[in-house]
Amino acid sequence: MNKKLIILTLFFFAIYSAKAQKSKQETQPKIGLVLSGGGAKGLAHIGALKIIDSLGVKVDYVAGTSMGAIIGSLYSAGYSGNQIDSIFRKVDFDKIINDDTPRAAKVFYERSNSEKYAITLPYNNFKIKLPSALSRGQNTFGLLSRLTLHVCDVDEFNKLPIPFFCIATNVETGKAVVLEKGSLTQSVMASAALPTLFQPVTIGNKVLIDGGVVNNYPIDELRAKGMDVIIGVDVQDGLLKRDALVSAPDVLLQINNFRSIKAMESKVKKTNVYIKPDIVGYSVVSFDEGSNIIKQGERAARLKINDLKNLVGSAPKPKVIFKPQDSIIINSSKIRGITNYTRSYVLGKLKIKSNEKISYENFTKGVNNLIATNNFDSFQYQFIKTQKEDEYNLIADVRETKTNTFIKASIHYDDLYKSAVLVNLTKKRLLFDNDVASLDFILGDNVRYNFEYLIDKGFYWSIGFKSRFNTFNKNISAQLLLNDDEIEGTGLNKIDADVQDQTNQLYVQTLIKKDFALSLGGEHKRLELKSETITINNDETEDFVFEKTDYFSIFAQLKLDTYDNKYFPTKGVYFNGDVHTYLFASAFNDDFENFSIAKADLGYAFSISNKIALNFETNGGFKMGDKSTQTLDFALGGYGNNLINNFTPFIGYDFLSLTGNSFVKASVKADYEILKNNHIILEANWANVGEDIFENGEWFTLPDYRGYGLGYALDTFVGPIEVKYSYSPEEGQSVWFFNLGFWF
């Protein structure tokens, strides 16, 4: 009897406790969190979230705009404030915002494009069109997609671990759009599409931009979700004083803030716990000050710590257990929006196959490969979880680039070609869907041109044609133009010569694992060298012509390039091997006999810290067959990486100072990036060069020529700006080199 009474008592006690607990939970207020937009200033949201988490406040709904949508979506997906902090401290915002596509993702042709032109503008119907934004936002999309992969099957945002919505602006109507279903990544990108920075995002039949244009603090929409208490974190600017309105962007920002600041007067009153970080002095792009901005968010939240403690209830924030996936299996792929390109072309660039496991890193590389073609304005995708573990269906929406004509430009100065302005016209799909034609016209002290046409078939045999004209005037070694008897007779060591070179190539090329390219072809070269230094029959009005010959040759070239940066490599390998066999020459060279020239360059770069990188290089070449044609011999000296024919840079000596029909060279560079994009470069090179050094064994002796250099370089959007001091012990004198802009 006693046992039954005890059991009955415990039963009623359990029922009472459950009802009491349920009653307490029902009376617990619903807490909403609203996060405003503000670009980099929105990183303060992370600091506020860290304090909210540390107190154990359970948030029931999150609303955000722009950067508030980005931070809020991650919080709603299950990340804690500390986890979001760790994520954003590792993000390189320059690469994310600028759509910096890794060099390895680009084919050889696209690499040369990105490393030669400072400005690229679309050109249609004889009109230059400015791009809709500085960035396509592809890197940002990829980062958010990976971070939210564990909730990719949630298409109604109120079913996320914490319910969520964000605000965007319909650019056609100017009305606010509440985004609360569909693709989470795409919705957040639309909310954060800051005009001029990120291009608009199309969802359904709506073209959307940053929600901050119309509603940067969606408290009313959040309250309508049934929230009793609103915590708000506001990182918006106040109105600027007259002294701060010093530029057009300042004035435009002030005009945009008129409406939002007026609206905030009432919205602040509706916020129960209003957190206002001190972000004075920071701008929407102050991502390099991220740590300080996050601390400002923490400080502001601590000022409201008593109000936040009052919101701590019995129910803790639900923990979401997930781990980042290193690899996925793509079961099927659906590509929407392609017209000029095939599905196989897109999947080929992505390098994905059905039911094959692929690392997420390789998938990202595949997306970069596709974007690097510049054939697509956007590639937005969504993974749909299947029933199998780690298996997804891929649904992608692509928007092909309608513009196929571009005008590009650059500026340059160096000590050989002097000042130059490059204007380029590029046209894709000129004759075929996969071709590209490019014409460089270079104005300045030495007028030049460069034309390229390529039918790109990737790993199949592509067909290309190149035509190039170069000219410059320089004091060059007499050994390149005269034999020993002529040098002794004239007493000349240096000759002031005008050099003109026109080269035309027709070739086929195939890629081997993308970074390897094999080219085979034929070449016509017209080479002219003349000088006023030597006169003919004492006639000072007539130049002496050393060379005026058309050469015909066949060639083979094998190239490997995995450098991460052409001008300042920190990792990767470079190899370029070339063999030219000269078969015919015009009548000027009446003593011509067949000969071949073989040469190779090999480089290896690696980092020993996040600031210091080393780059080791070795170069060599030799002539086979007839040795009488000297004008195509090797000539060392100077600085640069776009020299013609068999001219090779060698610091410590002026351009074209050391000549011979064979040479070997070794060099090492130490690159110390003292500040971002600011480089101190210490380098040394050694060489043997002369006649038949591989036959007489001189190539394996101690170097005859040495050069050492110290330089400073600034990496800018127009290319590197460099000044370099070099010294040669053999010459006992120094040579200064200066370069401005990309080499072309």
C-alpha positions, 0 to 999 in steps of 0.5 A, spaced: 500 500 500 505 504 501 509 503 495 503 504 491 502 511 495 509 513 493 508 511 486 502 515 485 505 521 489 511 521 484 507 521 478 502 527 480 509 531 482 512 529 475 505 531 472 505 538 476 513 539 474 512 538 467 506 543 467 510 548 471 516 548 466 511 548 460 507 554 463 514 558 464 516 556 457 510 559 455 511 566 459 518 566 456 518 572 451 520 571 444 526 574 443 528 577 436 535 580 433 535 585 428 542 586 425 543 593 420 547 593 414 553 597 414 559 594 410 565 592 414 562 596 420 557 590 420 563 586 423 561 589 430 555 584 429 560 579 431 562 582 437 555 583 440 553 576 438 559 573 442 557 577 448 549 575 447 552 568 447 556 568 453 550 570 457 546 565 454 540 569 451 536 565 447 534 568 440 528 566 437 528 570 430 534 573 426 533 579 421 538 582 417 540 587 412 546 587 407 552 585 412 547 584 417 544 579 413 551 575 412 552 575 419 545 573 421 544 568 416 551 564 419 548 565 426 541 562 424 545 556 421 548 554 427 554 558 428 556 561 435 559 568 435 565 565 437 565 561 431 563 567 426 569 571 429 574 565 427 571 565 420 572 572 419 579 573 421 581 568 416 578 571 410 582 575 405 577 581 404 581 583 398 580 577 394 573 576 396 570 583 394 575 584 388 573 577 385 580 575 385 580 569 381 587 565 383 592 565 377 592 557 377 584 557 375 586 561 368 588 558 362 595 561 359 591 566 355 587 569 360 593 569 365 597 573 360 590 578 359 590 579 367 597 580 367 598 586 362 591 590 362 590 595 368 583 597 365 578 593 361 571 596 359 565 592 355 564 595 348 558 594 344 555 598 338 561 603 338 560 605 345 564 604 351 559 601 357 561 601 364 560 595 368 554 594 373 559 593 379 566 592 381 565 585 383 561 579 381 561 577 388 563 570 386 568 569 391 563 571 397 557 567 394 562 561 394 564 562 401 557 563 404 555 557 400 560 552 403 559 555 410 551 553 410 552 547 406 549 543 412 543 547 411 542 547 404 536 542 404 532 548 408 528 552 403 524 555 408 528 560 412 523 559 418 526 552 419 533 554 420 536 552 427 534 559 428 528 562 424 531 568 419 529 573 414 533 578 410 531 584 406 533 586 399 531 592 394 527 591 388 531 595 383 526 596 378 520 598 383 524 601 389 520 597 394 523 592 399 523 585 398 522 580 404 527 574 403 525 568 407 525 562 402 529 559 397 536 559 396 539 562 403 546 564 399 542 567 394 538 571 398 543 573 402 547 575 396 541 579 394 541 583 401 548 585 401 549 587 393 551 594 395 550 598 389 557 599 384 560 594 389 556 587 387 552 586 381 545 585 382 542 578 384 536 576 380 531 571 384 525 569 380 523 575 376 526 580 380 532 584 380 535 585 387 540 590 390 542 591 397 536 592 402 539 598 406 537 602 400 530 602 403 530 598 409 536 597 413 533 596 420 527 591 419 525 591 426 517 592 424 518 586 419 521 582 425 516 584 430 510 582 426 513 575 426 511 575 434 517 577 437 516 580 444 522 583 445 527 586 440 535 586 441 538 591 435 545 592 433 545 598 429 552 600 425 549 605 421 552 612 420 550 618 422 549 625 418 556 628 416 558 635 418 560 640 413 568 638 414 567 631 413 563 632 406 570 633 402 568 628 396 563 626 391 562 619 395 561 623 401 555 627 399 552 621 395 552 617 402 549 623 406 544 623 401 542 616 402 542 617 409 537 622 410 531 617 409 534 612 413 537 616 419 530 619 419 526 612 419 531 610 425 528 615 430 522 611 430 525 605 430 530 606 436 524 607 440 521 600 438 528 597 440 528 594 447 535 593 447 539 598 442 546 596 441 550 602 438 557 600 437 562 606 436 564 605 429 566 613 427 572 613 423 571 606 420 568 606 413 564 600 409 570 598 406 574 598 413 575 590 413 583 591 414 580 594 421 576 588 422 579 586 429 578 593 432 571 593 429 569 587 432 571 589 439 567 595 438 561 591 438 563 587 444 564 594 448 557 596 446 554 590 448 557 590 455 554 597 456 547 593 455 549 587 459 544 588 465 538 589 460 541 582 456 541 579 463 534 580 464 532 576 457 536 570 460 531 564 460 531 557 462 531 555 455 538 555 452 540 557 445 539 550 441 546 547 439 547 545 432 552 539 431 555 539 424 562 539 421 565 542 415 565 537 409 571 536 406 568 532 400 562 531 397 559 527 392 555 530 386 549 525 384 546 529 378 547 536 375 542 541 372 545 547 369 540 553 367 541 559 363 546 556 357 545 558 350 552 559 347 555 554 351 554 547 352 552 543 358 559 539 357 563 545 356 560 548 363 561 541 367 568 540 363 570 547 366 568 545 373 571 538 372 565 534 376 562 527 374 556 524 376 557 520 382 564 521 383 567 524 390 570 531 389 573 535 395 570 542 396 577 545 395 577 542 388 569 544 386 571 551 388 577 551 383 572 548 378 568 554 379 574 559 379 576 555 372 569 557 369 569 564 372 576 565 369 574 564 362 570 571 363 564 568 359 559 568 364 557 574 369 555 569 374 554 562 376 550 561 382 549 554 385 545 550 390 546 543 393 540 539 394 541 534 399 539 526 397 538 521 402 545 518 401 550 521 406 555 526 403 551 526 396 548 532 393 544 534 387 547 540 384 542 546 381 546 552 377 544 558 374 548 561 369 548 568 366 552 568 360 556 574 358 552 578 353 558 583 351 563 579 347 568 586 345 572 589 350 577 595 350 583 594 354 588 599 356 595 600 360 601 604 361 608 602 362 615 605 362 622 601 362 629 603 360 629 599 354 622 601 350 621 607 354 614 610 355 608 606 352 601 606 352 597 600 350 590 600 347 587 593 346 581 591 342 579 584 344 573 580 341 570 573 343 566 569 338 569 572 332 568 566 328 567 561 332 563 560 339 570 558 342 575 563 339 578 570 341 582 575 337 586 581 341 590 586 338 594 591 342 597 597 339 602 600 343 604 608 342 610 611 345 617 612 344 617 605 340 611 604 336 609 596 337 603 592 336 601 585 338 595 581 334 593 574 337 587 569 335 586 563 338 581 557 337 581 555 344 579 547 345 582 546 351 585 539 352 584 538 345 588 541 339 587 548 339 589 553 333 592 559 334 596 565 330 600 571 333 603 577 329 608 581 333 612 588 331 617 590 336 622 596 335 627 599 340 634 603 340 640 601 344 647 601 345 648 593 344 654 589 344 658 589 338 659 581 338 652 581 337 653 584 330 660 583 328 665 578 328 672 578 331 676 581 325 671 587 324 671 588 332 678 589 332 678 593 325 673 598 328 675 598 335 667 598 337 665 595 343 658 598 343 654 600 337 648 604 337 643 600 334 636 600 331 632 594 332 626 592 328 623 585 329 616 582 326 614 575 328 608 571 325 607 564 328 602 559 326 601 554 331 597 548 334 597 547 342 594 542 347 593 543 354 596 537 359 593 538 366 591 545 364 598 548 367 602 544 361 602 547 354 605 544 348 605 548 342 608 546 335 608 551 329 611 555 324 614 562 324 616 567 320 621 573 322 623 579 319 629 582 323 632 589 321 638 592 325 641 598 323 646 603 326 648 611 325 655 609 329 658 606 322 658 610 316 658 607 309 663 610 304 663 616 309 656 618 307 653 620 314 646 620 311 646 613 310 645 608 316 649 601 316 645 595 315 647 589 319 641 585 318 635 585 314 633 578 313 626 574 313 627 567 317 623 561 316 623 556 322 619 551 325 618 550 333 616 546 339 615 549 346 613 546 352 611 550 358 609 549 365 606 555 370 604 554 377 606 560 379 601 564 384 603 570 381 607 572 375 611 578 378 611 576 386 611 569 386 610 566 393 609 558 391 609 554 384 614 552 379 615 555 372 618 551 366 619 554 359 623 549 354 623 552 346 627 549 340 627 553 334 630 550 327 631 555 322 630 552 315 630 558 310 633 565 310 632 571 305 637 573 300 640 578 305 643 573 309 647 569 303 651 565 307 645 562 311 645 555 313 641 551 317 641 551 325 637 550 331 637 554 337 634 550 344 633 554 350 630 553 357 628 557 363 626 553 370 624 557 376 621 554 383 618 559 388 616 558 395 615 561 402 619 561 408 614 565 412 608 569 410 612 575 409 618 572 405 618 568 399 624 565 395 625 564 388 630 560 385 631 560 377 636 557 372 636 558 365 640 556 359 641 555 351 645 553 346 646 553 338 646 547 334 649 547 326 651 553 323 654 558 327 655 564 322 648 568 324 650 572 330 644 576 330 639 571 333 645 569 339 643 570 346 644 577 349 644 578 357 643 584 361 638 588 363 631 587 367 624 585 365 620 579 363 617 580 356 624 581 352 624 578 345 628 573 341 634 570 345 635 576 350 635 574 357 635 579 363 641 579 367 642 585 373 648 588 374 649 589 366 645 594 362 641 591 356 644 586 351 651 587 354 653 580 354 653 575 348 654 568 345 651 562 342 650 559 348 649 561 356 648 558 363 645 563 368 642 562 375 639 567 380 635 567 386 631 572 389 628 574 396 622 578 396 620 581 403 613 584 403 614 589 409 607 592 408 601 589 404 603 590 396 610 593 398 616 589 397 623 589 398 627 585 393 634 582 394 637 578 388 643 575 385 645 572 379 651 569 376 652 567 368 657 564 363 656 566 356 660 565 350 662 561 344 660 553 345 661 553 352 657 547 353 662 544 348 669 546 351 666 545 358 666 553 360 659 552 362 661 548 368 666 553 371 666 558 376 661 564 373 665 569 369 659 574 370 656 576 377 650 581 378 647 583 385 641 588 386 636 591 391 630 594 389 623 596 392 616 594 388 609 597 389 604 592 387 598 596 384 592 596 379 597 598 373 602 593 375 608 593 379 612 600 380 619 598 381 626 601 382 632 597 382 639 598 384 644 593 381 652 592 381 657 588 378 664 586 381 667 585 374 665 592 371 666 595 378 660 600 376 652 600 378 646 600 374 639 603 376 633 600 373 626 603 373 619 600 371 612 602 371 606 598 370 605 591 367 610 589 362 608 588 354 
